Amino acid sequence: MTLVKLILETNALSIKLSRTSNTASILNSLWQSPGVSRIDMATKLGLDKSTVTKAVNHLLDIGMILEQPKAVSGKGGRPKMSLVFNADFGVIIGVDVNSDVLKVSVVNLLGQVIYHDMLPINTQVSIDTALIEALVPCVNTIQGLFPRILAIGIGMPGLIDPDKSQLLVSHSLNIRSSINFAPLFKRHFPYPVFIDNDANCGAWGELMQQRSLPYDHFLYVLLSTHHAREHYHQLGIGVGMILNRQLFYGEQFMAGQFNSQELIRGTEATPSVIIKEFSALAVNLCGLMSIRRIVIGGNGMSFGSELAASLRNHSDGLSGLLIAKPNIEFSLLGPQAAAMGAASMAWQKLLTAELKLAESLRLPENGNLSI
């Protein structure tokens, strides 16, 4: 390869990556600020107006976004045109995996749940087999109801490597050795499939619901009752940690994994004992990290009031001028938190700088569009 040809190909790649990155930034901006105008978007992102206009026009052409007049006060002047996602363009499937049931939520590009189902799974086979047996016919049904499926997000209890789609260990699913879901997903689904810990998915969902609000840091606490077969006596607690509006995974994706030391020491780990122990840790962490918001959600909300009271009790016990005392809130997503959050997680991963959304749109099932 000649030097000139190498330079030309490198420049072409740079332009392509730049376009991809710019489009991802534009889509993320629209996601964070529905109704934004082209001019305001260009100013916020620091892009040329022509760059924004070209990308926006293409997104309008393929029907992914819509343009509508923006309400203005007073008389005269040409109203700005606001940009919004087209709710009918496509959907993301979110799945919450429990030991004996799958919760499925279908979310449109406005972040609204438009379809929900609950599927029993076969507890006599391995979780990977049970998941595929239940999910494949469900996805086929969804494919017949909506124009295009952009991605599937799956939340599971346990330690998960989301980059490799591997479930490393899960006490509630009785998994002691890792399962690599990547080849299984590739074999059965043409769409991108992402997995993450269920508490992390709950945090993704909360971030989706609050994306236009200035909450940069918070803890999402997922209460679950799918640990009934394990030592946690009908209560499981997991944490999704949002820092600077990004999910924090920590070393080896272990952030948010709560292990009861009382249980390890041999104490009878009743829900009250676990809640008290966890509350002290969570409040101290918030004080150390200056996190001023804790959101409680999940399907174990029968314990929610007790946890909230315990968190407030520990918070009230803190003293000092520079101590952050977190506000305690309840998620509005309820039992759908992990499933809707899994869909949100998948959508956000489609919009990274690499823009995997482009791969999804090029699928024959999705009309072979390009961005």
Backbone hydrogen bonds in HBPLUS format (Angstrom, degrees):
<---DONOR---> <-ACCEPTOR-->    atom                        ^
c    i                          cat <-CA-CA->   ^        H-A-AA   ^      H-
h    n   atom  resd res      DA  || num        DHA   H-A  angle D-A-AA Bond
n    s   type  num  typ     dist DA aas  dist angle  dist       angle   num
A0006-LEU N   A0002-THR O   2.96 MM   4  6.20 157.4  2.01 148.7 155.4     1
A0007-ILE N   A0003-LEU O   2.91 MM   4  6.14 157.3  1.96 148.4 154.3     2
A0008-LEU N   A0004-VAL O   2.92 MM   4  6.19 159.5  1.96 150.1 155.7     3
A0009-GLU N   A0005-LYS O   2.91 MM   4  6.13 162.4  1.94 151.9 156.2     4
A0010-THR N   A0006-LEU O   2.88 MM   4  6.02 155.0  1.94 146.3 153.9     5
A0011-ASN N   A0007-ILE O   2.87 MM   4  6.08 157.4  1.92 148.8 154.8     6
A0012-ALA N   A0008-LEU O   2.90 MM   4  6.12 154.9  1.96 145.2 152.6     7
A0013-LEU N   A0009-GLU O   2.91 MM   4  6.13 156.5  1.97 146.2 152.2     8
A0014-SER N   A0010-THR O   2.90 MM   4  6.13 154.2  1.97 144.8 152.5     9
A0015-ILE N   A0011-ASN O   2.91 MM   4  6.18 157.4  1.96 150.5 155.7    10
A0016-LYS N   A0012-ALA O   2.96 MM   4  6.20 160.0  2.00 147.2 152.8    11
A0017-LEU N   A0013-LEU O   2.85 MM   4  6.06 163.5  1.88 153.8 158.0    12
A0018-SER N   A0014-SER O   2.88 MM   4  6.01 152.1  1.96 143.7 152.1    13
A0019-ARG N   A0015-ILE O   2.89 MM   4  6.12 158.2  1.94 149.9 155.4    14
A0020-THR N   A0016-LYS O   2.93 MM   4  6.16 157.9  1.98 146.5 153.0    15
A0021-SER N   A0017-LEU O   2.81 MM   4  6.00 163.3  1.84 149.2 154.0    16
A0022-ASN N   A0018-SER O   2.80 MM   4  5.97 158.9  1.85 149.7 155.9    17
A0023-THR N   A0019-ARG O   2.91 MM   4  6.07 162.6  1.94 148.9 153.6    18
A0024-ALA N   A0020-THR O   2.92 MM   4  6.15 158.0  1.97 149.0 155.5    19
A0025-SER N   A0021-SER O   2.93 MM   4  6.16 154.2  2.00 145.8 152.9    20
A0026-ILE N   A0022-ASN O   2.89 MM   4  6.17 154.1  1.96 149.5 156.7    21
A0027-LEU N   A0023-THR O   2.91 MM   4  6.15 163.0  1.94 153.0 156.9    22
A0028-ASN N   A0024-ALA O   2.91 MM   4  6.06 157.9  1.95 146.7 153.3    23
A0029-SER N   A0025-SER O   2.88 MM   4  6.02 151.8  1.96 142.7 150.7    24
A0030-LEU N   A0026-ILE O   3.00 MM   4  6.23 155.2  2.07 146.2 152.4    25
A0031-TRP N   A0027-LEU O   2.89 MM   4  6.09 147.0  2.00 142.2 152.0    26
A0032-GLN N   A0028-ASN O   2.87 MM   4  6.10 156.6  1.93 149.7 155.2    27
A0033-SER N   A0029-SER O   2.88 MM   4  5.95 146.7  1.99 142.4 152.1    28
A0036-VAL N   A0033-SER O   3.22 MM   3  5.85 138.7  2.40 147.6 145.3    29
A0035-GLY N   A0083-LEU O   2.81 MM  48  4.80 142.6  1.95 162.5 158.3    30
A0083-LEU N   A0036-VAL O   2.92 MM  47  5.61 152.1  2.00 140.0 146.4    31
A0041-MET N   A0037-SER O   2.93 MM   4  6.05 153.2  2.01 145.6 153.7    32
A0042-ALA N   A0038-ARG O   2.89 MM   4  6.12 161.7  1.92 153.3 157.6    33
A0043-THR N   A0039-ILE O   3.02 MM   4  6.26 158.3  2.07 148.8 154.6    34
A0044-LYS N   A0040-ASP O   2.93 MM   4  6.08 162.8  1.96 147.4 152.2    35
A0045-LEU N   A0041-MET O   2.93 MM   4  6.07 160.3  1.97 153.6 158.4    36
A0046-GLY N   A0042-ALA O   2.87 MM   4  5.69 124.6  2.18 137.6 150.4    37
A0047-LEU N   A0042-ALA O   3.09 MM   5  4.99 145.3  2.21 137.2 143.8    38
A0051-THR N   A0048-ASP O   3.09 MM   3  5.20 121.4  2.45  98.1 112.2    39
A0052-VAL N   A0048-ASP O   3.15 MM   4  6.53 162.0  2.18 155.4 159.2    40
A0053-THR N   A0049-LYS O   2.82 MM   4  5.98 164.5  1.85 150.6 155.8    41
A0054-LYS N   A0050-SER O   2.95 MM   4  6.05 161.0  1.99 145.8 150.2    42
A0055-ALA N   A0051-THR O   3.19 MM   4  6.39 166.3  2.21 147.0 150.4    43
A0056-VAL N   A0052-VAL O   2.81 MM   4  5.93 166.3  1.83 158.2 162.8    44
A0057-ASN N   A0053-THR O   2.85 MM   4  5.91 160.0  1.89 148.0 153.6    45
A0058-HIS N   A0054-LYS O   3.21 MM   4  6.43 153.6  2.29 141.1 147.5    46
A0059-LEU N   A0055-ALA O   3.03 MM   4  6.33 159.6  2.07 150.0 155.6    47
A0060-LEU N   A0056-VAL O   2.85 MM   4  6.12 146.9  1.96 149.5 159.2    48
A0061-ASP N   A0057-ASN O   2.89 MM   4  6.11 151.8  1.97 142.8 150.8    49
A0062-ILE N   A0058-HIS O   3.03 MM   4  6.36 153.4  2.10 153.2 158.5    50
A0064-MET N   A0059-LEU O   3.01 MM   5  5.44 135.2  2.22 163.5 167.5    51
A0063-GLY N   A0060-LEU O   3.08 MM   3  5.03 147.1  2.19  98.0 108.2    52
A0086-ASN N   A0064-MET O   2.94 MM  22  5.49 168.9  1.96 138.9 135.2    53
A0066-LEU N   A0084-VAL O   2.72 MM  18  5.38 163.4  1.74 163.3 168.4    54
A0084-VAL N   A0066-LEU O   3.02 MM  18  5.38 160.0  2.06 150.6 154.8    55
A0068-GLN N   A0082-SER O   2.95 MM  14  5.38 160.4  1.99 151.6 158.1    56
A0082-SER N   A0068-GLN O   2.71 MM  14  5.38 156.0  1.77 174.2 165.7    57
A0070-LYS N   A0080-LYS O   2.77 MM  10  5.40 150.8  1.86 173.2 164.5    58
A0089-PHE N   A0086-ASN O   3.08 MM   3  5.43 169.5  2.09 118.7 120.8    59
A0091-VAL N   A0148-ARG O   2.94 MM  57  6.40 151.7  2.02 157.1 166.1    60
A0150-LEU N   A0091-VAL O   2.82 MM  59  5.88 174.4  1.82 170.6 172.4    61
A0092-ILE N   A0107-VAL O   2.90 MM  15  5.33 157.8  1.95 152.8 160.2    62
A0107-VAL N   A0092-ILE O   2.91 MM  15  5.33 171.5  1.92 159.6 161.4    63
A0093-ILE N   A0151-ALA O   3.06 MM  58  6.45 165.8  2.09 156.0 156.0    64
A0153-GLY N   A0093-ILE O   2.75 MM  60  6.14 166.0  1.77 167.3 172.1    65
A0094-GLY N   A0105-SER O   2.72 MM  11  5.08 167.3  1.73 164.4 167.6    66
A0105-SER N   A0094-GLY O   2.84 MM  11  5.08 163.3  1.87 147.8 153.4    67
A0095-VAL N   A0153-GLY O   2.81 MM  58  6.17 142.9  1.95 149.4 161.7    68
A0155-GLY N   A0095-VAL O   2.73 MM  60  6.06 169.2  1.75 169.6 172.2    69
A0096-ASP N   A0103-LYS O   2.78 MM   7  4.97 158.9  1.82 147.7 154.8    70
A0103-LYS N   A0096-ASP O   2.98 MM   7  4.97 163.0  2.01 140.6 146.1    71
A0097-VAL N   A0155-GLY O   2.88 MM  58  6.07 175.4  1.88 171.0 172.4    72
A0098-ASN N   A0101-VAL O   2.96 MM   3  5.26 150.1  2.05 163.1 172.0    73
A0121-ILE N   A0100-ASP O   3.18 MM  21  5.32 163.1  2.21 119.0 118.9    74
A0102-LEU N   A0119-LEU O   2.71 MM  17  4.99 157.8  1.76 147.0 155.0    75
A0119-LEU N   A0102-LEU O   2.77 MM  17  4.99 163.3  1.80 150.7 155.9    76
A0104-VAL N   A0117-ASP O   2.82 MM  13  5.10 178.1  1.82 156.1 155.9    77
A0117-ASP N   A0104-VAL O   2.89 MM  13  5.10 153.3  1.96 146.2 150.7    78
A0106-VAL N   A0115-TYR O   2.84 MM   9  4.99 162.0  1.87 148.4 148.7    79
A0114-ILE N   A0106-VAL O   2.82 MM   8  5.77 159.2  1.86 160.4 167.6    80
A0108-ASN N   A0112-GLN O   2.99 MM   4  5.55 155.4  2.05 149.8 153.7    81
A0111-GLY N   A0108-ASN O   2.99 MM   3  5.50 162.0  2.03 119.3 122.4    82
A0130-ALA N   A0126-SER O   2.89 MM   4  6.13 166.2  1.91 158.5 163.1    83
A0131-LEU N   A0127-ILE O   2.85 MM   4  5.86 154.9  1.92 143.2 149.8    84
A0132-ILE N   A0128-ASP O   3.19 MM   4  6.37 167.2  2.21 145.6 148.1    85
A0133-GLU N   A0129-THR O   2.98 MM   4  6.14 167.1  1.99 154.5 158.6    86
A0134-ALA N   A0130-ALA O   3.14 MM   4  6.26 153.1  2.21 145.6 151.3    87
A0135-LEU N   A0131-LEU O   2.85 MM   4  5.86 158.3  1.90 152.1 159.2    88
A0136-VAL N   A0132-ILE O   3.08 MM   4  5.72 172.0  2.08 147.1 149.2    89
A0139-VAL N   A0135-LEU O   2.83 MM   4  6.05 161.0  1.86 163.6 167.9    90
A0140-ASN N   A0136-VAL O   3.02 MM   4  6.28 156.3  2.08 151.8 158.8    91
A0141-THR N   A0137-PRO O   3.06 MM   4  6.29 150.7  2.14 141.6 148.6    92
A0142-ILE N   A0138-CYS O   3.00 MM   4  6.33 160.4  2.04 150.5 155.6    93
A0143-GLN N   A0139-VAL O   2.81 MM   4  6.01 153.6  1.88 150.0 157.5    94
A0144-GLY N   A0140-ASN O   3.27 MM   4  6.52 138.4  2.45 137.1 146.2    95
A0144-GLY N   A0141-THR O   3.09 MM   3  5.30 130.9  2.35  98.8 111.5    96
A0145-LEU N   A0142-ILE O   2.97 MM   3  5.08 146.7  2.08 102.5 113.1    97
A0146-PHE N   A0142-ILE O   3.16 MM   4  6.35 142.4  2.31 158.5 166.0    98
A0152-ILE N   A0192-PRO O   2.93 MM  40  6.35 153.6  2.00 157.5 165.4    99
A0194-PHE N   A0152-ILE O   2.90 MM  42  6.37 157.9  1.95 159.1 166.1   100
A0154-ILE N   A0194-PHE O   2.79 MM  40  6.17 150.0  1.87 153.5 163.6   101
A0196-ASP N   A0154-ILE O   2.94 MM  42  6.44 143.2  2.08 159.5 168.0   102
A0156-MET N   A0196-ASP O   3.01 MM  40  6.42 152.4  2.08 151.9 160.8   103
A0198-ASP N   A0156-MET O   2.81 MM  42  4.78 139.6  1.97 121.5 122.7   104
A0159-LEU N   A0169-VAL O   2.82 MM  10  5.39 154.2  1.89 163.1 170.4   105
A0168-LEU N   A0159-LEU O   2.80 MM   9  5.47 149.6  1.89 156.5 166.1   106
A0161-ASP N   A0166-GLN O   2.88 MM   5  5.17 161.4  1.91 154.3 160.0   107
A0164-LYS N   A0161-ASP O   3.27 MM   3  5.71 136.9  2.46 108.4 118.1   108
A0165-SER N   A0161-ASP O   3.02 MM   4  5.91 113.7  2.48 142.2 159.8   109
A0166-GLN N   A0161-ASP O   3.16 MM   5  5.17 165.5  2.18 142.4 144.2   110
A0181-PHE N   A0165-SER O   2.88 MM  16  5.54 153.1  1.95 164.8 167.2   111
A0167-LEU N   A0179-ILE O   2.92 MM  12  5.19 156.9  1.97 154.3 156.5   112
A0179-ILE N   A0167-LEU O   2.80 MM  12  5.19 151.5  1.88 144.2 153.9   113
A0170-SER N   A0175-ILE O   2.97 MM   5  4.86 170.6  1.98 135.5 137.1   114
A0175-ILE N   A0170-SER O   2.73 MM   5  4.86 163.8  1.76 152.8 154.4   115
A0174-ASN N   A0171-HIS O   3.10 MM   3  4.83 153.8  2.17  97.1 104.7   116
A0184-LEU N   A0181-PHE O   3.03 MM   3  5.17 115.8  2.45 102.7 119.3   117
A0185-PHE N   A0181-PHE O   2.88 MM   4  6.08 161.7  1.91 167.5 173.1   118
A0186-LYS N   A0182-ALA O   3.00 MM   4  6.19 163.8  2.03 153.8 158.6   119
A0187-ARG N   A0183-PRO O   3.02 MM   4  6.09 145.3  2.14 138.1 146.4   120
A0188-HIS N   A0184-LEU O   3.25 MM   4  6.44 146.2  2.37 144.0 151.7   121
A0189-PHE N   A0185-PHE O   2.84 MM   4  5.61 154.3  1.90 159.4 162.4   122
A0201-CYS N   A0197-ASN O   2.93 MM   4  6.27 150.9  2.01 149.8 159.0   123
A0202-GLY N   A0198-ASP O   2.92 MM   4  6.24 149.1  2.02 142.2 150.4   124
A0203-ALA N   A0199-ALA O   3.05 MM   4  6.41 149.2  2.14 144.8 152.6   125
A0204-TRP N   A0200-ASN O   2.89 MM   4  6.28 151.7  1.97 147.1 155.5   126
A0205-GLY N   A0201-CYS O   2.85 MM   4  6.16 156.9  1.91 153.1 158.9   127
A0206-GLU N   A0202-GLY O   2.99 MM   4  6.26 153.6  2.06 144.7 151.6   128
A0207-LEU N   A0203-ALA O   2.91 MM   4  6.12 154.7  1.98 148.0 155.2   129
A0208-MET N   A0204-TRP O   2.92 MM   4  6.23 143.9  2.05 143.1 153.4   130
A0209-GLN N   A0205-GLY O   3.01 MM   4  6.34 160.2  2.05 150.2 154.2   131
A0210-GLN N   A0206-GLU O   2.97 MM   4  6.11 149.5  2.06 146.1 154.5   132
A0211-ARG N   A0208-MET O   3.41 MM   3  5.13 166.9  2.43 106.1 105.2   133
A0213-LEU N   A0210-GLN O   2.91 MM   3  5.35 163.1  1.94 119.5 125.0   134
A0215-TYR N   A0213-LEU O   2.90 MM   2  5.75 139.5  2.07  98.9  91.2   135
A0245-ARG N   A0216-ASP O   2.78 MM  29  4.74 159.9  1.81 145.1 139.0   136
A0218-PHE N   A0242-ILE O   3.00 MM  24  5.28 149.8  2.10 135.2 142.3   137
A0242-ILE N   A0218-PHE O   2.94 MM  24  5.28 170.2  1.95 175.7 172.4   138
A0219-LEU N   A0293-ARG O   3.06 MM  74  6.48 159.5  2.10 150.2 155.0   139
A0295-VAL N   A0219-LEU O   2.81 MM  76  6.18 168.3  1.82 169.0 173.0   140
A0220-TYR N   A0240-GLY O   2.80 MM  20  4.96 166.7  1.81 156.9 159.9   141
A0240-GLY N   A0220-TYR O   2.83 MM  20  4.96 160.3  1.87 146.0 152.9   142
A0221-VAL N   A0295-VAL O   2.75 MM  74  6.05 171.7  1.76 171.1 174.0   143
A0297-GLY N   A0221-VAL O   2.98 MM  76  6.24 163.0  2.01 168.3 165.6   144
A0222-LEU N   A0238-GLY O   2.83 MM  16  5.18 160.7  1.87 151.2 156.4   145
A0238-GLY N   A0222-LEU O   3.11 MM  16  5.18 154.5  2.18 140.3 148.0   146
A0223-LEU N   A0297-GLY O   2.86 MM  74  6.16 172.1  1.86 159.9 159.9   147
A0300-GLY N   A0223-LEU O   3.02 MM  77  4.75 135.7  2.23 124.5 118.3   148
A0224-SER N   A0236-GLY O   2.94 MM  12  4.91 156.9  1.99 142.4 145.3   149
A0236-GLY N   A0224-SER O   2.76 MM  12  4.91 146.7  1.87 149.2 150.1   150
A0230-GLU N   A0227-HIS O   2.81 MM   3  5.32 159.3  1.86 120.7 127.9   151
A0235-LEU N   A0232-TYR O   3.18 MM   3  5.47 143.9  2.32 107.1 117.5   152
A0239-VAL N   A0256-GLY O   3.17 MM  17  4.36 150.6  2.27 132.4 134.7   153
A0248-PHE N   A0241-MET O   2.82 MM   7  5.55 167.6  1.84 171.1 172.5   154
A0243-LEU N   A0246-GLN O   2.85 MM   3  5.33 159.5  1.89 162.2 157.4   155
A0246-GLN N   A0243-LEU O   2.95 MM   3  5.33 153.3  2.02 111.4 119.9   156
A0255-ALA N   A0249-TYR O   2.85 MM   6  5.06 159.0  1.89 150.4 143.2   157
A0253-PHE N   A0250-GLY O   3.37 MM   3  5.29 147.4  2.48 124.8 116.8   158
A0254-MET N   A0251-GLU O   3.15 MM   3  6.04 159.3  2.20 126.1 129.5   159
A0257-GLN N   A0254-MET O   3.26 MM   3  5.80 157.1  2.32 139.0 136.9   160
A0264-ILE N   A0260-SER O   3.20 MM   4  6.53 155.7  2.26 139.4 145.8   161
A0265-ARG N   A0261-GLN O   2.88 MM   4  6.09 147.4  1.98 144.4 152.7   162
A0267-THR N   A0262-GLU O   2.84 MM   5  5.20 144.9  1.96 166.2 156.4   163
A0266-GLY N   A0263-LEU O   3.00 MM   3  5.11 153.4  2.08 102.5 110.9   164
A0270-THR N   A0268-GLU O   2.88 MM   2  5.90 127.5  2.16 113.2  97.3   165
A0274-ILE N   A0270-THR O   3.06 MM   4  6.35 165.1  2.08 161.3 165.3   166
A0275-ILE N   A0271-PRO O   2.86 MM   4  6.01 161.2  1.90 152.7 158.1   167
A0276-LYS N   A0272-SER O   3.03 MM   4  6.15 162.7  2.07 146.3 150.6   168
A0277-GLU N   A0273-VAL O   3.07 MM   4  6.25 163.6  2.10 148.0 152.6   169
A0278-PHE N   A0274-ILE O   2.86 MM   4  6.00 167.5  1.87 153.9 157.8   170
A0279-SER N   A0275-ILE O   2.89 MM   4  5.93 161.4  1.93 148.6 154.1   171
A0280-ALA N   A0276-LYS O   3.33 MM   4  6.52 161.2  2.36 147.5 150.3   172
A0281-LEU N   A0277-GLU O   3.38 MM   4  6.69 161.6  2.42 146.8 151.3   173
A0282-ALA N   A0278-PHE O   2.86 MM   4  6.10 167.1  1.88 162.7 166.2   174
A0283-VAL N   A0279-SER O   2.96 MM   4  6.05 170.8  1.97 155.3 157.6   175
A0284-ASN N   A0280-ALA O   3.10 MM   4  6.14 161.0  2.14 143.8 149.4   176
A0285-LEU N   A0281-LEU O   2.92 MM   4  6.08 154.5  1.99 148.1 155.6   177
A0286-CYS N   A0282-ALA O   2.95 MM   4  6.22 159.4  1.99 149.2 154.5   178
A0287-GLY N   A0283-VAL O   2.97 MM   4  6.23 154.5  2.04 146.6 153.6   179
A0288-LEU N   A0284-ASN O   2.92 MM   4  6.14 153.4  1.99 146.6 153.8   180
A0289-MET N   A0285-LEU O   2.84 MM   4  6.00 156.8  1.90 154.9 161.0   181
A0290-SER N   A0286-CYS O   2.82 MM   4  5.43 113.3  2.27 138.5 150.8   182
A0291-ILE N   A0286-CYS O   2.95 MM   5  4.57 157.0  2.01 128.6 135.5   183
A0327-ASN N   A0292-ARG O   2.98 MM  35  5.89 172.8  1.98 120.1 118.3   184
A0294-ILE N   A0327-ASN O   2.89 MM  33  6.13 158.9  1.93 175.3 171.7   185
A0329-GLU N   A0294-ILE O   2.89 MM  35  6.19 162.5  1.92 167.1 171.8   186
A0296-ILE N   A0329-GLU O   2.87 MM  33  6.21 154.7  1.93 142.6 149.9   187
A0331-SER N   A0296-ILE O   2.77 MM  35  5.72 170.7  1.77 150.0 150.6   188
A0303-PHE N   A0300-GLY O   3.06 MM   3  6.08 170.9  2.06 127.8 130.7   189
A0304-GLY N   A0301-MET O   2.97 MM   3  4.48 154.6  2.04  93.6 101.8   190
A0307-LEU N   A0303-PHE O   3.01 MM   4  6.24 158.6  2.06 154.0 160.5   191
A0308-ALA N   A0304-GLY O   2.89 MM   4  6.09 166.0  1.91 154.3 158.1   192
A0309-ALA N   A0305-SER O   2.97 MM   4  6.14 161.3  2.00 147.9 152.8   193
A0310-SER N   A0306-GLU O   3.00 MM   4  6.15 155.3  2.06 143.9 150.8   194
A0311-LEU N   A0307-LEU O   2.85 MM   4  6.09 160.1  1.89 156.5 161.7   195
A0312-ARG N   A0308-ALA O   2.97 MM   4  6.18 161.8  2.01 149.1 153.9   196
A0313-ASN N   A0309-ALA O   2.92 MM   4  6.07 153.3  1.99 143.6 151.4   197
A0314-HIS N   A0310-SER O   3.03 MM   4  6.27 161.3  2.06 150.3 154.0   198
A0315-SER N   A0311-LEU O   2.89 MM   4  6.05 154.6  1.96 146.1 154.2   199
A0316-ASP N   A0312-ARG O   2.81 MM   4  5.97 158.7  1.85 151.3 156.1   200
A0317-GLY N   A0314-HIS O   3.16 MM   3  5.12 135.1  2.37  93.3 105.8   201
A0318-LEU N   A0315-SER O   3.09 MM   3  5.49 163.8  2.12 111.8 117.0   202
A0336-GLN N   A0333-LEU O   3.25 MM   3  5.67 140.7  2.41 139.9 135.4   203
A0337-ALA N   A0334-GLY O   3.06 MM   3  5.64 158.2  2.11 125.7 127.4   204
A0340-MET N   A0336-GLN O   2.81 MM   4  5.79 172.5  1.82 168.4 170.9   205
A0341-GLY N   A0337-ALA O   2.79 MM   4  5.71 148.9  1.88 140.2 150.7   206
A0342-ALA N   A0338-ALA O   2.81 MM   4  5.91 141.5  1.96 137.0 146.5   207
A0343-ALA N   A0339-ALA O   3.19 MM   4  6.54 150.0  2.28 143.7 150.7   208
A0344-SER N   A0340-MET O   2.97 MM   4  6.31 155.3  2.03 146.9 154.1   209
A0345-MET N   A0341-GLY O   2.78 MM   4  6.02 155.7  1.84 149.2 156.0   210
A0346-ALA N   A0342-ALA O   3.02 MM   4  6.25 158.0  2.07 143.6 148.7   211
A0347-TRP N   A0343-ALA O   2.98 MM   4  6.25 158.5  2.03 149.7 155.5   212
A0348-GLN N   A0344-SER O   2.93 MM   4  6.17 164.5  1.95 154.7 158.4   213
A0349-LYS N   A0345-MET O   3.04 MM   4  6.26 150.7  2.13 146.0 154.0   214
A0350-LEU N   A0346-ALA O   3.02 MM   4  6.29 132.5  2.25 140.3 152.9   215
A0350-LEU N   A0347-TRP O   3.11 MM   3  5.10 131.3  2.36  94.9 108.3   216
A0351-LEU N   A0348-GLN O   3.10 MM   3  5.15 137.1  2.29  95.2 107.2   217
A0357-LEU N   A0350-LEU O   3.14 MM   7  4.67 145.6  2.26 135.8 125.6   218
A0355-LEU N   A0352-THR O   2.73 MM   3  5.17 148.8  1.83 115.5 126.1   219
A0358-ALA N   A0355-LEU O   3.04 MM   3  5.89 155.2  2.10 120.4 124.7   220
A0359-GLU N   A0356-LYS O   3.01 MM   3  5.26 124.0  2.34 101.8 115.1   221
A0360-SER N   A0356-LYS O   3.18 MM   4  6.61 155.1  2.24 148.4 155.3   222
A0361-LEU N   A0357-LEU O   2.94 MM   4  6.22 157.2  1.99 154.4 159.8   223
A0362-ARG N   A0358-ALA O   3.20 MM   4  6.37 134.1  2.43 137.6 148.5   224
A0363-LEU N   A0360-SER O   3.23 MM   3  5.57 163.0  2.26 109.0 114.0   225
A0369-LEU N   A0361-LEU O   2.75 MM   8  5.11 131.4  1.99 148.2 138.7   226
A0366-ASN N   A0363-LEU O   2.88 MM   3  5.24 146.8  2.00 109.3 119.7   227
A0368-ASN N   A0363-LEU O   3.15 MM   5  5.24 156.7  2.21 145.0 137.9   228
A0367-GLY N   A0364-PRO O   3.24 MM   3  5.32 167.5  2.26 110.1 110.2   229
